[in-house]
Amino acid sequence: MQWKDLKARLLAVGQARLTGEPAEQYIARSAAGPGAGGIGAVFFAMGSHRVKLAISPLSSIEIAHRGNGTADLFFEGQCISGHLLEPGFHCPDQAFITVTGSCIFRCRYCSVPRIGGKRKTIEEIMKMVESVRDRVHAISITSGVLSTIEEEETYVSEVIQHLTPYNLPIGVSIYPTVTTPDRLKDLGVAEVKFNLEAATPELFSQMCPGLDYGLLWQVLDRSVHLFGKNRVFSNVIVGLGETDEELETCIKKLTSLGVIPVLRPLNPVAGLAGTPRPSAERLKKIFAIHERALAAAALEPRLAMTMCTNCAGCDLVPGRDA
């Protein structure tokens, strides 16, 4: 089985039982994104390929840790040998840090408002980066919204100013204002990710009440002019109720602007608990559409330095998964 096929099947399940030797150092915990509030996840790797699976004692997939990161994955009657990757924060090789672990918005697919985490101080964030500095190649910043979008941007900007002396590429994914791309560019940020989340404006209005879909498109377009191709990204969740045709239209519109789509299989939590995850067959079909659209726009996900496309654990990424 090709890695792409195996990963699609694994992502369609999304979880694994972790057994065997103690593996605490290999468990990643998230304060934002699809794994927020869970008991953790592991990154299983075969060579340069990797997949992130949430830990669940009820999963049909088993990852048996043999010690020192060596692991076997048991799936569909197969035993696949590989290894666990040690995370920096949130993912391997990066200090991927959530600044504010709470949010005033109530997007239906997101657990962050329910969790209601705190805002990290600048000192806490700097200590986190310092603790993994010797094993990360990038800093990635994301955040909820504590009080207002504008105040959050100002605080994140302060954080970035304190992190630039590390001389690592910094990627930032926050909910933007019109001026966010310019502000982040002036601060020396390397890459940005502003998330559409939904393939259509109708789905976006259902999933993210109170947020502005049109603004996101405007900000993404501006970002490409400032940061250049291969430096601007946008999450689009697969499985919110969109058709393949609607998703393809969204993908092609993003790539035509110079934006690299990050196609994230739905993790059915929060208001979407019980919604089915997208099937392996659908993920592979969308992967082929994604691959063609990126090639037509001469976009290269392999060049990503930060954030999700550089990690490639949660998604099928053309150029990384084959």
C-alpha positions as CSV (number, residue, x, y, z in Angstrom):
1,M,0.0,0.0,0.0
2,Q,1.4,3.4,-0.9
3,W,1.9,5.9,1.9
4,K,-0.8,8.2,0.5
5,D,-3.4,5.4,0.6
6,L,-2.4,4.3,4.1
7,K,-2.5,7.9,5.4
8,A,-5.9,8.5,3.9
9,R,-7.3,5.5,5.7
10,L,-5.6,6.5,8.9
11,L,-7.0,10.0,8.7
12,A,-10.5,8.7,8.0
13,V,-10.3,7.1,11.5
14,G,-8.3,9.8,13.1
15,Q,-7.5,8.0,16.4
16,A,-5.3,5.2,17.7
17,R,-4.8,3.2,20.9
18,L,-1.3,3.8,22.3
19,T,0.1,0.7,24.0
20,G,3.5,-0.8,25.0
21,E,6.3,1.1,26.7
22,P,5.7,4.5,28.4
23,A,5.6,7.2,25.7
24,E,4.9,10.5,27.5
25,Q,7.7,12.4,25.7
26,Y,6.1,11.5,22.3
27,I,2.6,12.8,23.2
28,A,1.6,16.1,21.8
29,R,-1.1,18.2,23.4
30,S,-3.1,21.0,21.8
31,A,-4.7,24.1,23.1
32,A,-6.2,25.0,19.7
33,G,-7.2,23.3,16.5
34,P,-8.9,19.9,16.0
35,G,-7.2,18.3,19.0
36,A,-7.9,21.0,21.5
37,G,-9.0,19.6,24.9
38,G,-8.2,15.9,24.1
39,I,-5.9,13.6,26.0
40,G,-3.2,14.1,23.4
41,A,-2.0,12.7,20.1
42,V,1.1,11.0,18.6
43,F,2.9,11.4,15.4
44,F,3.7,8.1,13.7
45,A,6.3,8.2,11.0
46,M,7.7,6.0,8.3
47,G,10.9,7.5,6.9
48,S,10.0,11.1,6.0
49,H,6.3,10.6,6.1
50,R,4.2,11.2,9.2
51,V,0.6,11.2,10.4
52,K,-0.9,12.6,13.6
53,L,-3.5,10.4,15.4
54,A,-5.4,11.4,18.5
55,I,-5.0,8.9,21.4
56,S,-8.2,7.0,22.1
57,P,-8.5,3.7,24.1
58,L,-11.4,2.7,21.9
59,S,-9.8,3.0,18.5
60,S,-9.5,0.1,16.0
61,I,-6.0,1.3,15.3
62,E,-3.2,0.3,17.7
63,I,0.3,1.9,18.0
64,A,2.6,-0.2,20.1
65,H,5.6,1.7,21.5
66,R,8.6,-0.6,21.7
67,G,10.8,1.9,23.5
68,N,13.0,4.8,22.4
69,G,10.4,5.9,19.9
70,T,10.4,2.7,17.9
71,A,6.8,1.6,17.2
72,D,4.5,-0.7,15.3
73,L,1.2,0.3,13.9
74,F,-1.5,-2.4,13.7
75,F,-4.2,-1.5,11.1
76,E,-6.5,-3.6,8.9
77,G,-4.6,-6.8,9.6
78,Q,-1.2,-5.2,8.9
79,C,1.8,-4.6,11.1
80,I,3.7,-1.5,9.9
81,S,7.0,-0.6,11.5
82,G,7.9,3.0,12.1
83,H,8.7,5.4,14.9
84,L,7.1,8.1,17.1
85,L,8.3,11.7,16.6
86,E,9.0,13.8,19.7
87,P,7.0,17.1,19.5
88,G,8.5,20.5,20.1
89,F,5.2,22.1,21.1
90,H,2.0,20.8,19.4
91,C,4.0,19.2,16.5
92,P,7.5,17.9,15.8
93,D,10.3,20.3,14.8
94,Q,8.3,23.5,15.7
95,A,7.4,25.5,18.7
96,F,3.7,25.8,17.7
97,I,2.1,27.8,20.5
98,T,-1.4,29.0,21.2
99,V,-1.2,32.4,22.7
100,T,-4.8,32.7,23.9
101,G,-6.6,29.4,24.7
102,S,-10.1,30.9,24.8
103,C,-12.3,32.6,22.2
104,I,-15.3,34.9,22.1
105,F,-16.6,33.4,18.9
106,R,-18.5,30.1,18.8
107,C,-17.5,28.3,15.6
108,R,-19.4,25.0,15.6
109,Y,-16.5,22.7,14.8
110,C,-14.2,24.2,17.5
111,S,-13.8,23.1,21.2
112,V,-11.7,26.2,22.3
113,P,-14.7,28.2,23.6
114,R,-15.9,25.3,25.6
115,I,-12.4,24.7,27.1
116,G,-11.9,28.3,28.0
117,G,-8.1,28.2,28.4
118,K,-6.0,31.2,29.6
119,R,-3.8,33.6,27.8
120,K,-0.1,32.9,28.0
121,T,2.1,35.7,29.2
122,I,5.1,36.7,27.0
123,E,7.4,35.3,29.6
124,E,5.6,32.0,29.5
125,I,5.9,31.8,25.7
126,M,9.5,32.7,25.7
127,K,10.3,30.0,28.3
128,M,8.4,27.5,26.1
129,V,10.4,28.4,23.1
130,E,13.6,28.3,25.1
131,S,12.8,24.8,26.4
132,V,12.8,23.3,22.9
133,R,15.1,25.7,21.1
134,D,17.7,23.0,20.4
135,R,15.2,20.8,18.5
136,V,12.9,23.1,16.6
137,H,13.5,24.9,13.2
138,A,10.5,27.3,13.4
139,I,8.1,29.1,15.7
140,S,4.4,29.1,14.8
141,I,1.9,31.2,16.6
142,T,-1.9,30.8,16.7
143,S,-4.5,32.3,19.0
144,G,-8.1,32.5,20.0
145,V,-9.7,35.9,20.7
146,L,-9.8,37.0,24.3
147,S,-11.8,40.2,24.0
148,T,-11.6,41.7,20.5
149,I,-9.9,40.8,17.2
150,E,-8.0,44.1,17.3
151,E,-6.8,43.6,20.9
152,E,-5.7,40.0,20.1
153,E,-3.7,41.2,17.1
154,T,-1.9,43.8,19.2
155,Y,-1.0,41.3,21.9
156,V,0.2,38.7,19.3
157,S,2.3,41.5,17.8
158,E,4.0,42.1,21.1
159,V,4.7,38.3,21.4
160,I,6.3,38.3,18.0
161,Q,8.5,41.2,18.8
162,H,9.9,39.2,21.7
163,L,10.4,36.1,19.6
164,T,12.3,37.6,16.7
165,P,15.7,37.5,18.5
166,Y,15.6,33.7,18.2
167,N,16.3,34.1,14.4
168,L,13.8,31.4,13.5
169,P,11.2,31.7,10.8
170,I,7.9,32.7,12.4
171,G,4.5,31.7,11.1
172,V,1.3,33.3,12.3
173,S,-2.3,32.2,12.1
174,I,-4.8,34.5,13.8
175,Y,-8.2,35.9,12.9
176,P,-7.3,39.0,10.9
177,T,-8.3,42.6,10.5
178,V,-7.8,44.4,7.2
179,T,-4.4,45.6,8.3
180,T,-3.1,42.3,9.8
181,P,-1.0,41.2,6.8
182,D,0.9,44.6,6.7
183,R,1.4,44.6,10.4
184,L,2.8,41.0,10.5
185,K,5.0,41.7,7.4
186,D,6.5,44.7,9.2
187,L,7.3,42.6,12.2
188,G,9.3,40.2,10.1
189,V,6.9,37.2,10.1
190,A,7.8,34.7,7.4
191,E,4.5,33.1,6.7
192,V,0.8,33.6,7.5
193,K,-2.3,31.4,7.5
194,F,-5.8,32.9,7.5
195,N,-8.4,30.2,7.7
196,L,-11.5,30.2,5.5
197,E,-12.5,26.9,7.2
198,A,-15.6,26.4,5.0
199,A,-15.7,26.0,1.2
200,T,-18.7,28.2,0.7
201,P,-20.0,31.5,2.2
202,E,-23.2,29.8,3.2
203,L,-21.5,27.1,5.1
204,F,-19.2,29.6,6.7
205,S,-22.1,31.7,8.0
206,Q,-23.6,28.5,9.5
207,M,-20.3,27.4,11.1
208,C,-18.8,30.7,12.1
209,P,-21.6,33.1,13.1
210,G,-20.4,36.7,13.5
211,L,-17.3,36.3,11.3
212,D,-16.7,37.8,7.9
213,Y,-15.9,35.4,5.0
214,G,-15.4,38.2,2.5
215,L,-12.8,39.8,4.8
216,L,-10.8,36.6,4.8
217,W,-10.6,36.5,1.0
218,Q,-9.5,40.1,1.0
219,V,-6.8,39.5,3.6
220,L,-5.5,36.4,1.8
221,D,-5.2,38.3,-1.5
222,R,-3.3,41.1,0.3
223,S,-1.0,38.6,2.0
224,V,0.2,37.0,-1.2
225,H,1.2,40.5,-2.5
226,L,3.2,41.1,0.7
227,F,4.6,37.6,1.5
228,G,4.7,36.1,-1.9
229,K,3.7,32.7,-3.3
230,N,4.3,29.6,-1.1
231,R,4.1,31.8,2.1
232,V,0.4,32.2,2.5
233,F,-2.0,29.4,3.6
234,S,-5.6,28.8,4.5
235,N,-7.3,25.9,6.2
236,V,-10.5,24.5,4.6
237,I,-12.2,21.8,6.5
238,V,-13.3,18.8,4.5
239,G,-16.6,17.4,5.8
240,L,-18.8,20.3,6.8
241,G,-21.4,19.5,4.2
242,E,-19.8,20.9,1.1
243,T,-19.9,19.0,-2.2
244,D,-16.7,17.9,-4.0
245,E,-17.5,20.5,-6.7
246,E,-17.8,23.3,-4.1
247,L,-14.6,22.2,-2.5
248,E,-12.8,22.1,-5.9
249,T,-14.1,25.6,-6.7
250,C,-12.7,26.9,-3.4
251,I,-9.3,25.2,-3.9
252,K,-8.9,26.6,-7.4
253,K,-9.9,30.1,-6.2
254,L,-7.3,30.0,-3.5
255,T,-4.5,28.6,-5.7
256,S,-5.3,31.2,-8.4
257,L,-4.5,33.9,-5.8
258,G,-1.3,32.2,-4.8
259,V,-2.6,30.7,-1.6
260,I,-1.8,27.1,-0.6
261,P,-5.0,25.4,0.7
262,V,-4.6,23.3,3.9
263,L,-7.4,20.6,3.5
264,R,-8.2,19.5,7.0
265,P,-10.4,16.4,7.5
266,L,-13.2,17.2,9.9
267,N,-12.6,16.2,13.5
268,P,-16.2,15.8,14.8
269,V,-16.1,17.6,18.1
270,A,-18.0,20.5,19.8
271,G,-21.2,21.3,17.8
272,L,-20.3,18.7,15.2
273,A,-19.9,15.8,17.5
274,G,-21.4,12.7,15.8
275,T,-20.8,14.1,12.3
276,P,-18.9,11.5,10.2
277,R,-15.3,12.0,9.3
278,P,-14.6,12.2,5.5
279,S,-13.9,8.7,4.0
280,A,-10.5,7.7,2.8
281,E,-11.9,7.5,-0.8
282,R,-13.0,11.2,-0.6
283,L,-9.8,12.3,0.9
284,K,-7.8,10.7,-1.9
285,K,-10.2,12.3,-4.5
286,I,-9.7,15.7,-3.0
287,F,-6.0,15.1,-2.8
288,A,-5.9,14.6,-6.6
289,I,-7.9,17.8,-7.2
290,H,-5.6,19.7,-4.7
291,E,-2.5,18.3,-6.5
292,R,-3.6,19.5,-9.9
293,A,-4.6,22.9,-8.7
294,L,-1.3,23.5,-7.0
295,A,0.6,22.3,-10.1
296,A,-1.4,24.6,-12.3
297,A,-0.6,27.6,-10.1
298,A,3.1,26.6,-9.6
299,L,2.7,26.4,-5.9
300,E,5.0,24.1,-3.8
301,P,3.9,23.0,-0.3
302,R,7.3,21.5,0.3
303,L,8.7,25.0,0.6
304,A,6.6,25.8,3.7
305,M,8.8,26.7,6.6
306,T,6.2,26.8,9.4
307,M,2.8,25.8,10.6
308,C,0.6,23.0,9.3
309,T,1.9,22.6,5.7
310,N,5.5,22.2,7.0
311,C,4.3,19.6,9.6
312,A,2.0,17.6,7.3
313,G,0.7,15.5,10.2
314,C,-3.0,16.2,10.0
315,D,-3.6,16.4,6.3
316,L,-2.7,14.9,3.0
317,V,-0.2,17.3,1.5
318,P,0.8,17.2,-2.2
319,G,4.5,17.0,-2.6
320,R,4.9,15.5,0.9
321,D,2.5,12.5,0.8
322,A,2.8,10.1,-2.2
